[in-house]
């Protein structure tokens, strides 16, 4: 399969997802896992299936080919958030080494499935290196931004830099805040989502000043998520094409500001599949080809 996902905003042509029937499996599995995984509450399995089908309907409108990761005994509830396990590059996928120990089986499972699709594995983050896909943004085809925090560490970034040296001209490392500590969920994409080549949704209160200024200097207009919509994942938005996006419902101010910028916004209800596990639409999806 031809790869091409060195962008967060180009038209998604092929995407990888995992249905809750294969990640959550059953209410009994959910009941047994959610507390240890630090979910805010226990997801309702039946409602999760309904929510996901509606999200899937939205994706089908814009994405030609959708691939489903299969269930595996080596993964748990969090495997529904497929972005974190791997990074897509023009030379193949990089399999991450998850900062959250309960998720360490996910990259290998994803790698095996993608290999069957004909997608090569460029490399694997190993040893003490930690790297999660939610901490990476392709700002353009040769510029990679990486958040360094509790889920992605210096050694993981060093290994990634070595693997991508031949096709990345600039790798910007962004220090992440402590927020809720090592057990919380905080990725780079918790506070920024590109919407177009010159537009991004951000939560500036947590952005490092040099990074924020760097974005502005590159000509990127910033849509500021209000305080009241940060915790409800107003900053976690999936662009399916330039100025066309999918976001979690319940963030009306952010939606209005995007529409004022000419963005077409689709919403989904994600109480079970997003809010309780703190994973928005970017977390639930891994574009494989954008063009």
ZADO-1210 file (C-alpha; in nm, 4 decimals, padded with zeros to 6 digits):
<atoms>
<atom x="00.0000" y="00.0000" z="00.0000" code="UNK" pos="1"/>
<atom x="00.1274" y="00.3446" z="-00.0884" code="UNK" pos="2"/>
<atom x="00.1756" y="00.5619" z="00.2180" code="UNK" pos="3"/>
<atom x="00.1405" y="00.9367" z="00.2460" code="UNK" pos="4"/>
<atom x="00.0281" y="01.0805" z="00.5759" code="UNK" pos="5"/>
<atom x="00.2936" y="01.3432" z="00.6464" code="UNK" pos="6"/>
<atom x="00.0196" y="01.5972" z="00.7079" code="UNK" pos="7"/>
<atom x="-00.2604" y="01.6397" z="00.9579" code="UNK" pos="8"/>
<atom x="-00.4919" y="01.8225" z="00.7173" code="UNK" pos="9"/>
<atom x="-00.4721" y="01.6799" z="00.3649" code="UNK" pos="10"/>
<atom x="-00.7646" y="01.4704" z="00.2397" code="UNK" pos="11"/>
<atom x="-00.7787" y="01.1371" z="00.4222" code="UNK" pos="12"/>
<atom x="-00.7972" y="00.8575" z="00.1669" code="UNK" pos="13"/>
<atom x="-00.7206" y="00.5558" z="00.3857" code="UNK" pos="14"/>
<atom x="-00.7588" y="00.5268" z="00.7608" code="UNK" pos="15"/>
<atom x="-00.7021" y="00.2730" z="01.0375" code="UNK" pos="16"/>
<atom x="-00.9508" y="00.2413" z="01.3243" code="UNK" pos="17"/>
<atom x="-01.0588" y="-00.0138" z="01.5843" code="UNK" pos="18"/>
<atom x="-01.4228" y="-00.0770" z="01.6617" code="UNK" pos="19"/>
<atom x="-01.5194" y="-00.1014" z="02.0311" code="UNK" pos="20"/>
<atom x="-01.6547" y="-00.4496" z="01.9649" code="UNK" pos="21"/>
<atom x="-01.2893" y="-00.5489" z="01.9125" code="UNK" pos="22"/>
<atom x="-01.1319" y="-00.3187" z="02.1725" code="UNK" pos="23"/>
<atom x="-01.3908" y="-00.3252" z="02.4520" code="UNK" pos="24"/>
<atom x="-01.5162" y="-00.6750" z="02.3509" code="UNK" pos="25"/>
<atom x="-01.7902" y="-00.6975" z="02.6164" code="UNK" pos="26"/>
<atom x="-01.9321" y="-00.5198" z="02.9191" code="UNK" pos="27"/>
<atom x="-01.7566" y="-00.7771" z="03.1367" code="UNK" pos="28"/>
<atom x="-01.4199" y="-00.6851" z="02.9864" code="UNK" pos="29"/>
<atom x="-01.4935" y="-00.3161" z="03.0319" code="UNK" pos="30"/>
<atom x="-01.5930" y="-00.3694" z="03.3947" code="UNK" pos="31"/>
<atom x="-01.2681" y="-00.5546" z="03.4610" code="UNK" pos="32"/>
<atom x="-01.0346" y="-00.2968" z="03.3058" code="UNK" pos="33"/>
<atom x="-01.1592" y="00.0600" z="03.3273" code="UNK" pos="34"/>
<atom x="-01.0371" y="00.1468" z="03.6779" code="UNK" pos="35"/>
<atom x="-00.6836" y="00.0193" z="03.6217" code="UNK" pos="36"/>
<atom x="-00.6678" y="00.2189" z="03.2983" code="UNK" pos="37"/>
<atom x="-00.7694" y="00.5399" z="03.4795" code="UNK" pos="38"/>
<atom x="-01.0926" y="00.5974" z="03.2895" code="UNK" pos="39"/>
<atom x="-01.3055" y="00.8669" z="03.4494" code="UNK" pos="40"/>
<atom x="-01.6037" y="00.6286" z="03.4647" code="UNK" pos="41"/>
<atom x="-01.7048" y="00.2864" z="03.3389" code="UNK" pos="42"/>
<atom x="-01.8033" y="00.2923" z="02.9692" code="UNK" pos="43"/>
<atom x="-02.1356" y="00.1422" z="02.8726" code="UNK" pos="44"/>
<atom x="-02.0549" y="-00.1170" z="02.6078" code="UNK" pos="45"/>
<atom x="-02.3889" y="-00.1062" z="02.4254" code="UNK" pos="46"/>
<atom x="-02.3891" y="00.2731" z="02.4084" code="UNK" pos="47"/>
<atom x="-02.0254" y="00.2700" z="02.2938" code="UNK" pos="48"/>
<atom x="-02.1214" y="00.0556" z="01.9958" code="UNK" pos="49"/>
<atom x="-02.3991" y="00.2990" z="01.9036" code="UNK" pos="50"/>
<atom x="-02.1745" y="00.6037" z="01.9363" code="UNK" pos="51"/>
<atom x="-01.9042" y="00.4448" z="01.7258" code="UNK" pos="52"/>
<atom x="-02.1400" y="00.3554" z="01.4439" code="UNK" pos="53"/>
<atom x="-02.2415" y="00.7205" z="01.4159" code="UNK" pos="54"/>
<atom x="-01.8773" y="00.8293" z="01.4130" code="UNK" pos="55"/>
<atom x="-01.8132" y="00.5678" z="01.1467" code="UNK" pos="56"/>
<atom x="-02.0949" y="00.7126" z="00.9355" code="UNK" pos="57"/>
<atom x="-01.9206" y="01.0513" z="00.9476" code="UNK" pos="58"/>
<atom x="-01.5873" y="00.9014" z="00.8448" code="UNK" pos="59"/>
<atom x="-01.7420" y="00.7088" z="00.5564" code="UNK" pos="60"/>
<atom x="-01.8619" y="01.0350" z="00.4027" code="UNK" pos="61"/>
<atom x="-01.5052" y="01.1549" z="00.3531" code="UNK" pos="62"/>
<atom x="-01.2766" y="00.8507" z="00.3624" code="UNK" pos="63"/>
<atom x="-01.2685" y="00.6026" z="00.0741" code="UNK" pos="64"/>
<atom x="-01.1001" y="00.3099" z="00.2500" code="UNK" pos="65"/>
<atom x="-01.1349" y="00.2177" z="00.6181" code="UNK" pos="66"/>
<atom x="-00.9330" y="-00.0616" z="00.7780" code="UNK" pos="67"/>
<atom x="-01.0297" y="-00.2192" z="01.1105" code="UNK" pos="68"/>
<atom x="-00.7727" y="-00.3506" z="01.3544" code="UNK" pos="69"/>
<atom x="-00.8824" y="-00.6945" z="01.4798" code="UNK" pos="70"/>
<atom x="-00.9296" y="-00.7878" z="01.8441" code="UNK" pos="71"/>
<atom x="-00.6331" y="-00.9345" z="02.0250" code="UNK" pos="72"/>
<atom x="-00.5647" y="-01.0875" z="02.3631" code="UNK" pos="73"/>
<atom x="-00.2537" y="-00.8682" z="02.3795" code="UNK" pos="74"/>
<atom x="-00.4536" y="-00.5439" z="02.3913" code="UNK" pos="75"/>
<atom x="-00.7228" y="-00.3854" z="02.6090" code="UNK" pos="76"/>
<atom x="-00.9772" y="-00.1044" z="02.6113" code="UNK" pos="77"/>
<atom x="-00.7224" y="00.1631" z="02.5195" code="UNK" pos="78"/>
<atom x="-00.6499" y="-00.0026" z="02.1861" code="UNK" pos="79"/>
<atom x="-00.9551" y="00.1800" z="02.0524" code="UNK" pos="80"/>
<atom x="-00.7248" y="00.4852" z="02.0457" code="UNK" pos="81"/>
<atom x="-00.5270" y="00.3608" z="01.7475" code="UNK" pos="82"/>
<atom x="-00.3253" y="00.6760" z="01.6819" code="UNK" pos="83"/>
<atom x="-00.0952" y="00.6213" z="01.9770" code="UNK" pos="84"/>
<atom x="00.0537" y="00.2871" z="01.8731" code="UNK" pos="85"/>
<atom x="00.2240" y="00.3950" z="01.5518" code="UNK" pos="86"/>
<atom x="00.3497" y="00.6775" z="01.3332" code="UNK" pos="87"/>
<atom x="00.3098" y="00.6826" z="00.9566" code="UNK" pos="88"/>
<atom x="00.6078" y="00.7954" z="00.7489" code="UNK" pos="89"/>
<atom x="00.6744" y="00.7833" z="00.3725" code="UNK" pos="90"/>
<atom x="00.9088" y="00.4866" z="00.4289" code="UNK" pos="91"/>
<atom x="00.6753" y="00.2804" z="00.6470" code="UNK" pos="92"/>
<atom x="00.5335" y="00.2846" z="00.9965" code="UNK" pos="93"/>
<atom x="00.7261" y="00.3382" z="01.3169" code="UNK" pos="94"/>
<atom x="00.5940" y="00.1192" z="01.5981" code="UNK" pos="95"/>
<atom x="00.5842" y="00.3100" z="01.9230" code="UNK" pos="96"/>
<atom x="00.6854" y="00.2007" z="02.2729" code="UNK" pos="97"/>
<atom x="00.4004" y="00.3121" z="02.4908" code="UNK" pos="98"/>
<atom x="00.4513" y="00.5291" z="02.7960" code="UNK" pos="99"/>
<atom x="00.1443" y="00.3689" z="02.9522" code="UNK" pos="100"/>
<atom x="00.2607" y="00.0177" z="03.0420" code="UNK" pos="101"/>
<atom x="-00.0860" y="-00.1353" z="03.0037" code="UNK" pos="102"/>
<atom x="-00.0694" y="-00.0459" z="02.6332" code="UNK" pos="103"/>
<atom x="00.2679" y="-00.1983" z="02.5468" code="UNK" pos="104"/>
<atom x="00.1143" y="-00.4813" z="02.3414" code="UNK" pos="105"/>
<atom x="-00.0632" y="-00.2501" z="02.0971" code="UNK" pos="106"/>
<atom x="00.2206" y="-00.1530" z="01.8588" code="UNK" pos="107"/>
<atom x="00.3193" y="-00.5115" z="01.7754" code="UNK" pos="108"/>
<atom x="-00.0427" y="-00.6077" z="01.7052" code="UNK" pos="109"/>
<atom x="-00.0878" y="-00.3050" z="01.4787" code="UNK" pos="110"/>
<atom x="00.2427" y="-00.3762" z="01.3052" code="UNK" pos="111"/>
<atom x="00.1431" y="-00.7351" z="01.2274" code="UNK" pos="112"/>
<atom x="-00.1877" y="-00.6233" z="01.0792" code="UNK" pos="113"/>
<atom x="-00.0313" y="-00.3494" z="00.8664" code="UNK" pos="114"/>
<atom x="00.2368" y="-00.5870" z="00.7405" code="UNK" pos="115"/>
<atom x="-00.0432" y="-00.8095" z="00.6124" code="UNK" pos="116"/>
<atom x="-00.1776" y="-00.5065" z="00.4229" code="UNK" pos="117"/>
<atom x="00.1610" y="-00.4613" z="00.2596" code="UNK" pos="118"/>
<atom x="00.2708" y="-00.1672" z="00.4732" code="UNK" pos="119"/>
<atom x="00.6349" y="-00.2007" z="00.5802" code="UNK" pos="120"/>
<atom x="00.7619" y="-00.1372" z="00.9315" code="UNK" pos="121"/>
<atom x="01.0365" y="00.1244" z="00.9143" code="UNK" pos="122"/>
<atom x="01.1453" y="00.0731" z="01.2733" code="UNK" pos="123"/>
<atom x="01.0501" y="00.0104" z="01.6334" code="UNK" pos="124"/>
<atom x="01.1087" y="00.2291" z="01.9385" code="UNK" pos="125"/>
<atom x="01.2861" y="00.0026" z="02.1871" code="UNK" pos="126"/>
<atom x="01.4541" y="-00.0190" z="02.5271" code="UNK" pos="127"/>
<atom x="01.4031" y="00.2796" z="02.7527" code="UNK" pos="128"/>
<atom x="01.2654" y="00.4852" z="02.4664" code="UNK" pos="129"/>
<atom x="00.9013" y="00.5886" z="02.5017" code="UNK" pos="130"/>
<atom x="00.6923" y="00.7309" z="02.2204" code="UNK" pos="131"/>
<atom x="00.3160" y="00.7647" z="02.1633" code="UNK" pos="132"/>
<atom x="00.1482" y="00.8807" z="01.8437" code="UNK" pos="133"/>
<atom x="-00.0641" y="01.1424" z="02.0187" code="UNK" pos="134"/>
<atom x="00.2569" y="01.3340" z="02.0857" code="UNK" pos="135"/>
<atom x="00.3423" y="01.3782" z="01.7166" code="UNK" pos="136"/>
<atom x="00.2190" y="01.6206" z="01.4539" code="UNK" pos="137"/>
<atom x="00.3327" y="01.6468" z="01.0934" code="UNK" pos="138"/>
<atom x="00.3201" y="02.0210" z="01.0392" code="UNK" pos="139"/>
<atom x="00.4182" y="01.9674" z="00.6770" code="UNK" pos="140"/>
<atom x="00.5809" y="01.6870" z="00.4792" code="UNK" pos="141"/>
<atom x="00.9277" y="01.7547" z="00.6201" code="UNK" pos="142"/>
<atom x="00.8514" y="01.9116" z="00.9579" code="UNK" pos="143"/>
<atom x="00.7703" y="01.6953" z="01.2584" code="UNK" pos="144"/>
<atom x="00.6627" y="01.8297" z="01.5982" code="UNK" pos="145"/>
<atom x="00.7048" y="01.6012" z="01.9011" code="UNK" pos="146"/>
<atom x="00.5773" y="01.6558" z="02.2539" code="UNK" pos="147"/>
<atom x="00.8093" y="01.5426" z="02.5328" code="UNK" pos="148"/>
<atom x="00.6295" y="01.4454" z="02.8518" code="UNK" pos="149"/>
<atom x="00.5267" y="01.1417" z="03.0518" code="UNK" pos="150"/>
<atom x="00.4271" y="00.9360" z="02.7446" code="UNK" pos="151"/>
<atom x="00.7167" y="01.0323" z="02.5142" code="UNK" pos="152"/>
<atom x="01.0690" y="01.0734" z="02.6467" code="UNK" pos="153"/>
<atom x="01.4056" y="01.1999" z="02.5241" code="UNK" pos="154"/>
<atom x="01.5311" y="00.8534" z="02.4286" code="UNK" pos="155"/>
<atom x="01.2172" y="00.7802" z="02.2273" code="UNK" pos="156"/>
<atom x="01.2583" y="01.1096" z="02.0425" code="UNK" pos="157"/>
<atom x="01.6267" y="01.0331" z="01.9766" code="UNK" pos="158"/>
<atom x="01.5345" y="00.6994" z="01.8189" code="UNK" pos="159"/>
<atom x="01.2585" y="00.8597" z="01.6124" code="UNK" pos="160"/>
<atom x="01.4988" y="01.1260" z="01.4902" code="UNK" pos="161"/>
<atom x="01.7362" y="00.8567" z="01.3696" code="UNK" pos="162"/>
<atom x="01.4615" y="00.6686" z="01.1882" code="UNK" pos="163"/>
<atom x="01.3285" y="00.9799" z="01.0110" code="UNK" pos="164"/>
<atom x="01.6563" y="01.1618" z="00.9428" code="UNK" pos="165"/>
<atom x="01.6404" y="01.0999" z="00.5690" code="UNK" pos="166"/>
<atom x="01.3074" y="01.2751" z="00.5150" code="UNK" pos="167"/>
<atom x="01.2558" y="01.5159" z="00.8077" code="UNK" pos="168"/>
<atom x="01.4316" y="01.8513" z="00.7809" code="UNK" pos="169"/>
<atom x="01.3126" y="01.9928" z="01.1122" code="UNK" pos="170"/>
<atom x="01.2069" y="01.8123" z="01.4278" code="UNK" pos="171"/>
<atom x="01.0649" y="02.0496" z="01.6882" code="UNK" pos="172"/>
<atom x="01.0557" y="01.9155" z="02.0453" code="UNK" pos="173"/>
<atom x="00.7833" y="02.0706" z="02.2638" code="UNK" pos="174"/>
<atom x="00.8091" y="02.0252" z="02.6435" code="UNK" pos="175"/>
<atom x="00.4719" y="01.9217" z="02.7852" code="UNK" pos="176"/>
<atom x="00.3281" y="02.0328" z="03.1216" code="UNK" pos="177"/>
<atom x="00.2917" y="01.8122" z="03.4270" code="UNK" pos="178"/>
<atom x="-00.0887" y="01.8580" z="03.4121" code="UNK" pos="179"/>
<atom x="-00.2353" y="01.5649" z="03.6091" code="UNK" pos="180"/>
<atom x="00.0904" y="01.3783" z="03.6452" code="UNK" pos="181"/>
<atom x="00.2245" y="01.0479" z="03.5082" code="UNK" pos="182"/>
<atom x="-00.1080" y="00.8669" z="03.5404" code="UNK" pos="183"/>
<atom x="-00.3050" y="01.1317" z="03.3531" code="UNK" pos="184"/>
<atom x="-00.3626" y="01.1570" z="02.9795" code="UNK" pos="185"/>
<atom x="-00.1793" y="01.4462" z="02.8195" code="UNK" pos="186"/>
<atom x="-00.0359" y="01.4426" z="02.4687" code="UNK" pos="187"/>
<atom x="00.0809" y="01.7182" z="02.2376" code="UNK" pos="188"/>
<atom x="-00.2527" y="01.6859" z="02.0583" code="UNK" pos="189"/>
<atom x="-00.4310" y="01.7584" z="02.3854" code="UNK" pos="190"/>
<atom x="-00.3472" y="02.1235" z="02.3203" code="UNK" pos="191"/>
<atom x="-00.3218" y="02.1604" z="01.9420" code="UNK" pos="192"/>
<atom x="-00.4992" y="02.0233" z="01.6335" code="UNK" pos="193"/>
<atom x="-00.4156" y="02.1497" z="01.2821" code="UNK" pos="194"/>
<atom x="-00.7285" y="02.2288" z="01.0780" code="UNK" pos="195"/>
<atom x="-00.5669" y="02.3660" z="00.7614" code="UNK" pos="196"/>
<atom x="-00.2152" y="02.4469" z="00.6471" code="UNK" pos="197"/>
<atom x="-00.2559" y="02.7926" z="00.7992" code="UNK" pos="198"/>
<atom x="-00.5062" y="02.7240" z="01.0790" code="UNK" pos="199"/>
<atom x="-00.4875" y="02.5335" z="01.4079" code="UNK" pos="200"/>
<atom x="-00.7013" y="02.4978" z="01.7181" code="UNK" pos="201"/>
<atom x="-00.4945" y="02.5517" z="02.0334" code="UNK" pos="202"/>
<atom x="-00.5179" y="02.5905" z="02.4086" code="UNK" pos="203"/>
<atom x="-00.2604" y="02.8641" z="02.4543" code="UNK" pos="204"/>
<atom x="-00.2604" y="02.8589" z="02.8347" code="UNK" pos="205"/>
<atom x="-00.0550" y="02.5388" z="02.8186" code="UNK" pos="206"/>
<atom x="00.1483" y="02.6069" z="02.5034" code="UNK" pos="207"/>
<atom x="00.5176" y="02.6878" z="02.5614" code="UNK" pos="208"/>
<atom x="00.5778" y="03.0437" z="02.4458" code="UNK" pos="209"/>
<atom x="00.8570" y="02.9568" z="02.1971" code="UNK" pos="210"/>
<atom x="00.6377" y="02.6921" z="02.0307" code="UNK" pos="211"/>
<atom x="00.3368" y="02.9226" z="02.0102" code="UNK" pos="212"/>
<atom x="00.5483" y="03.1977" z="01.8564" code="UNK" pos="213"/>
<atom x="00.7041" y="02.9475" z="01.6157" code="UNK" pos="214"/>
<atom x="00.3560" y="02.8565" z="01.4900" code="UNK" pos="215"/>
<atom x="00.2648" y="03.2227" z="01.4412" code="UNK" pos="216"/>
<atom x="00.5932" y="03.2921" z="01.2611" code="UNK" pos="217"/>
<atom x="00.5046" y="03.0126" z="01.0189" code="UNK" pos="218"/>
<atom x="00.1824" y="03.1971" z="00.9307" code="UNK" pos="219"/>
<atom x="-00.0528" y="02.9694" z="01.1227" code="UNK" pos="220"/>
<atom x="-00.3630" y="03.1394" z="01.2613" code="UNK" pos="221"/>
<atom x="-00.4604" y="03.0136" z="01.6061" code="UNK" pos="222"/>
<atom x="-00.8189" y="02.9461" z="01.7123" code="UNK" pos="223"/>
<atom x="-00.8175" y="02.9716" z="02.0914" code="UNK" pos="224"/>
<atom x="-01.0176" y="02.7057" z="02.2749" code="UNK" pos="225"/>
<atom x="-01.1883" y="02.8633" z="02.5799" code="UNK" pos="226"/>
<atom x="-01.1134" y="02.7383" z="02.9298" code="UNK" pos="227"/>
<atom x="-01.4626" y="02.5920" z="02.9578" code="UNK" pos="228"/>
<atom x="-01.4046" y="02.3621" z="02.6567" code="UNK" pos="229"/>
<atom x="-01.0506" y="02.2428" z="02.7146" code="UNK" pos="230"/>
<atom x="-01.1427" y="01.9577" z="02.9492" code="UNK" pos="231"/>
<atom x="-01.4214" y="01.8519" z="02.7129" code="UNK" pos="232"/>
<atom x="-01.1589" y="01.7991" z="02.4410" code="UNK" pos="233"/>
<atom x="-01.2408" y="02.1063" z="02.2372" code="UNK" pos="234"/>
<atom x="-00.8769" y="02.0983" z="02.1251" code="UNK" pos="235"/>
<atom x="-00.8864" y="01.7412" z="01.9935" code="UNK" pos="236"/>
<atom x="-01.0196" y="01.7701" z="01.6388" code="UNK" pos="237"/>
<atom x="-00.9681" y="01.5506" z="01.3332" code="UNK" pos="238"/>
<atom x="-00.9283" y="01.7335" z="01.0026" code="UNK" pos="239"/>
<atom x="-01.0527" y="01.5040" z="00.7264" code="UNK" pos="240"/>
<atom x="-00.9441" y="01.7596" z="00.4646" code="UNK" pos="241"/>
<atom x="-00.8438" y="02.1271" z="00.4729" code="UNK" pos="242"/>
<atom x="-01.1066" y="02.3190" z="00.6760" code="UNK" pos="243"/>
<atom x="-01.3287" y="02.0158" z="00.7113" code="UNK" pos="244"/>
<atom x="-01.3258" y="01.8359" z="01.0444" code="UNK" pos="245"/>
<atom x="-01.4852" y="01.6031" z="01.2976" code="UNK" pos="246"/>
<atom x="-01.5074" y="01.7047" z="01.6619" code="UNK" pos="247"/>
<atom x="-01.6617" y="01.5838" z="01.9850" code="UNK" pos="248"/>
<atom x="-02.0004" y="01.7387" z="02.0615" code="UNK" pos="249"/>
<atom x="-02.0347" y="01.9666" z="02.3605" code="UNK" pos="250"/>
<atom x="-01.7879" y="02.2355" z="02.2507" code="UNK" pos="251"/>
<atom x="-02.0174" y="02.4997" z="02.0968" code="UNK" pos="252"/>
<atom x="-01.7834" y="02.7994" z="02.1301" code="UNK" pos="253"/>
<atom x="-01.4970" y="02.6231" z="01.9558" code="UNK" pos="254"/>
<atom x="-01.7328" y="02.4993" z="01.6855" code="UNK" pos="255"/>
<atom x="-01.8652" y="02.8513" z="01.6280" code="UNK" pos="256"/>
<atom x="-01.5152" y="02.9990" z="01.6011" code="UNK" pos="257"/>
<atom x="-01.4179" y="02.7326" z="01.3479" code="UNK" pos="258"/>
<atom x="-01.7270" y="02.7975" z="01.1389" code="UNK" pos="259"/>
<atom x="-01.6430" y="03.1677" z="01.1405" code="UNK" pos="260"/>
<atom x="-01.3122" y="03.0683" z="00.9793" code="UNK" pos="261"/>
<atom x="-01.4983" y="02.8844" z="00.7047" code="UNK" pos="262"/>
<atom x="-01.4508" y="02.5363" z="00.8524" code="UNK" pos="263"/>
<atom x="-01.7141" y="02.2684" z="00.7920" code="UNK" pos="264"/>
<atom x="-01.7647" y="02.0946" z="01.1263" code="UNK" pos="265"/>
<atom x="-01.9256" y="01.7564" z="01.1906" code="UNK" pos="266"/>
<atom x="-01.9934" y="01.6428" z="01.5477" code="UNK" pos="267"/>
<atom x="-02.0333" y="01.3074" z="01.7150" code="UNK" pos="268"/>
<atom x="-02.1494" y="01.2109" z="02.0628" code="UNK" pos="269"/>
<atom x="-01.8666" y="01.0348" z="02.2439" code="UNK" pos="270"/>
<atom x="-01.9545" y="00.9991" z="02.6089" code="UNK" pos="271"/>
<atom x="-01.8529" y="00.6332" z="02.6127" code="UNK" pos="272"/>
<atom x="-01.5842" y="00.6126" z="02.3428" code="UNK" pos="273"/>
<atom x="-01.4152" y="00.9481" z="02.4034" code="UNK" pos="274"/>
<atom x="-01.4868" y="01.1308" z="02.7291" code="UNK" pos="275"/>
<atom x="-01.4473" y="00.8436" z="02.9740" code="UNK" pos="276"/>
<atom x="-01.1163" y="00.7337" z="02.8219" code="UNK" pos="277"/>
<atom x="-00.9994" y="01.0890" z="02.7385" code="UNK" pos="278"/>
<atom x="-00.9532" y="01.0149" z="02.3692" code="UNK" pos="279"/>
<atom x="-01.1044" y="01.2385" z="02.1022" code="UNK" pos="280"/>
<atom x="-01.1383" y="01.1867" z="01.7258" code="UNK" pos="281"/>
<atom x="-00.7658" y="01.2178" z="01.6518" code="UNK" pos="282"/>
<atom x="-00.6977" y="00.9483" z="01.9112" code="UNK" pos="283"/>
<atom x="-00.9615" y="00.7164" z="01.7631" code="UNK" pos="284"/>
<atom x="-00.8128" y="00.7303" z="01.4130" code="UNK" pos="285"/>
<atom x="-00.4802" y="00.6763" z="01.2372" code="UNK" pos="286"/>
<atom x="-00.4816" y="00.8130" z="00.8810" code="UNK" pos="287"/>
<atom x="-00.2628" y="00.5992" z="00.6557" code="UNK" pos="288"/>
<atom x="-00.2880" y="00.8015" z="00.3368" code="UNK" pos="289"/>
<atom x="-00.3584" y="01.1723" z="00.3000" code="UNK" pos="290"/>
<atom x="-00.3279" y="01.3398" z="-00.0372" code="UNK" pos="291"/>
</atoms>
